[in-house]
């Protein structure tokens, strides 16, 4: 049975058939002033991955220290031009992929798709490395991992999608441009029309101490997303999975 473990933020372990795919691994408990609010990832999580996907080079999505927990023999798929930064994680095989390109890796078909996300705070500033989402195909199942993105009309052209992993928040008390909040994520769901939607990029990292005075952004986004998705895409099942938990994909 295909399964998904939501590790937190944009990190998931997606098990499709015999292959385990780790998305945007952030396996540490802190990043600068941000601290993990949920359970810490299993120290052996990186070793469980057969394949790693990197959507873009922001530090909360490409964390070199986390990549060093993944075996060197595990292939990493990343946007075209990202090899220089990804290689710091020690991988022997880095597969760059461009927008609209498809690669077959470990029995899985990966297609790079559009993501609307500003790279102004990237470590690769000026390198013009295009952030990506990914459509993942395994047998008859198709999964959309959006990475970080804002709403864009071409979401309706992604093709038949079984499971959409959609970001719905971020790591602070508000969400700016280049990200989906619950309302925009619900509108995205209306365009994509998957069978199942699992919200990600919420409830994980938060500035130290802020939880005491503003706890809402850690728990409310998936509830608001589910409510609004019921209006925008009533035929889509929405399944919030708390950080550190796992679910069957049906």
N, C-alpha and C positions, 0 to 999 in steps of 0.2 A: 504493500500500500504506500503510495506517495505521501510524504509528510513535509511539514514545515515547522522548524523551530525558530521563534522570534527571539534572537539574542538581545536585541535592543538597538535603538537608533536605526541605521540602515543595514545592520548586520542580521542576516538570516542564514540558516542552514537548510537548504532546500534539497530534499531527497526525492529524486525522480528515477524510478526504476532502480538500477544498481549504482547510480552516480549521485554523489553528494556535492552540492554547489554552495560555496560560501560567498555571500555578497558583501562588498564593502567592509571587510573585517576591521572593526574597532573592538579589540579584545582587552583593552586596559580599563581601569576603573576611574581614570581621570584624564583630562586633556586641558592643559592650562588651568584656568579657573573653574572648569566644568568638572563635576563629580557625578559618577554613576549613582543613580537612585534605586535601581533594582538589583537583582542578584548578579554577582560576578560571573562571567563566562567560565565554563569548565576549562581548566588548564590544558586539557587534551583536545579541545574543540578544533584547533588548527590542524591537528593530525588527522581528523576525521574527514577533511575536505579532499575530494578528488579533483576539484576545479575551483578557482577563485575568479570572481568578477569584480572589477574596479570601474565605477561609473565616471569618476572625475577625481581631480587631485586636491580638493580641499582636505584639510588635515583631519577632519572628522570622517572622511571616507577613504582616504589613502593614508593609513598610519603604518609607517615602515616598521615600527617596533612590533606591531601586531602581525605583519607579514612574516617577521622572523620566527613566529610561532608555527608557521606552516612549513611542512617539509619542502626542501629545495626542489624536489622532483615534481611538485604539484604545479601544473600549468596555471598561469595567470593571464586572463583576458583583460585588456585595458584599451582606452582610446588611442587612436593613432597619434604618435609623437610622445607618448607617456613613458616609453621604455627607460629613459634616463632616471626618472624619479622612482619608478616601480622597482628597478633593479637593486635599489638599496635594501630591499627585503630579502635578497639572496636567491631568488628563484632562478632555476636553470632555463626555464622555458617561459618567455613572455610573448604573448600573441597580441599584436596590435590590430585593432579593427576600426574601420572608418564608418561614417554614417551610411547606412544602407547596405553595408557589407555583411556577409554571412560566413561563419567559420564552423567547421565541425570539430569538436573536441571531446574526447572520452565518450563517444556515442551520443553527445548532445549537440544540437544545432543552435548556434548563437547568432543573432542578428542585431547589429547596432542601430538604434533608432533615436530620433530627435529627443533632446532635453533642452528646455529653456531655463538656463541657469547661468548667472553672471560669474565669471572667473576673476573678479576684481581682487579677491583676497587669496588667490592661488599662489603657491610657491613657484609656479611656472609663469608668473606674470609676464606678458608680452610674447609668450611662446605660441599663443593662439591654438591651444589644444582644446578641442571641442568636447564638452561633456556629452555623455551618452546615457540613454536608457537601453535596456536589452529585452528582446523577445527570445525566450528560451523554449525550444521544442524538444520533447522527448516522447517518442512514440506518437500517441494521439493527444497528448497533453501539451498545452501552450501556456507559458507563464510570462507575464510582463513585469519586469523589475524596472521601476521608473528611475531609480537613483534619486537625484534631486532635480526637480523641475517645477516650473509654473504651468499653468493651463495653456494649451495651444490647440487650435481647431483640428489639426491633423491627427489628433488622438483617435478620431473616428476611423482613421485609415490603417490602424495597427493590425487589422485583420481579426479573425475570430480568436478571442482570448478566453481561456478557461479560468485562469487565476490572475488577478491583478494585485501586485504588491505596491500600494500607493502611499507615498509620504503624505502625512496630514498635519505635521507641525515641525518643530525644530528643537532647539536646546535652550530657549529662553522664554520670557513671558509674552513675547509677540513674534510674529512671522512677517518677514519682509518680502520684497519682490524676489522672484526666482525660486519661490517655494509654494507648495500647496498648503492652504489652511483647510479646515473642515468644509467650508462652503465651496471653495474652488475644487477640492478633491471630489466632492459630491457631483459637481458639474462635470468633472473629468470622467467620473463613472458613467454619467449619462451618455458621454461620447463613446467610451470604450465598450460598454455593455458586456462585461465578462460574466461568467457564471457565478464566480465567487470573488469577493474583494477582501483583502486582509490589509488593514492600515499598519504602516510602519513609520519610523522616524518620529516617534513620540515616547514620552514617559521614561527617558533613559538618562540623558545628561542635563544638568541644571547648575547654574552658578551656586557656589558654596553659600549656604545660609539662606538663600532666597526661598527655599521650600517652606520655611517657618512663617513667612509673611504672605507668600503668593503660591500656595500649593496647587491651585486650580489647573494651570497649564500642564501639569504632570498627569492628570487623570481625566480631565474633561474632553479633550479633543476627540478621542474615539467615540464617545457617547454622542457628541454633537455631529460627528461625521455620519454615524449610523442613522441618526434622526433625519438629517438632511438628505442622505442617500435614499432613504425610504420615499422621499418626495421626488428626487431627480431621476432615480433609477429603481423603481419599485420591484422590478423583476430580478435584481441582482441580490444575492445573499451577501451580507456583510458579516464578517467574523473577526471581531477584535480579539487578538491574542496577547495577553500581558507579556512584558519582557521576561524572558527566562522560561516561557512555557512553549509547548509543542502541540500541534494539531494534525489530524489527518486531512488530506485534501479531497477525500471522497472519490 
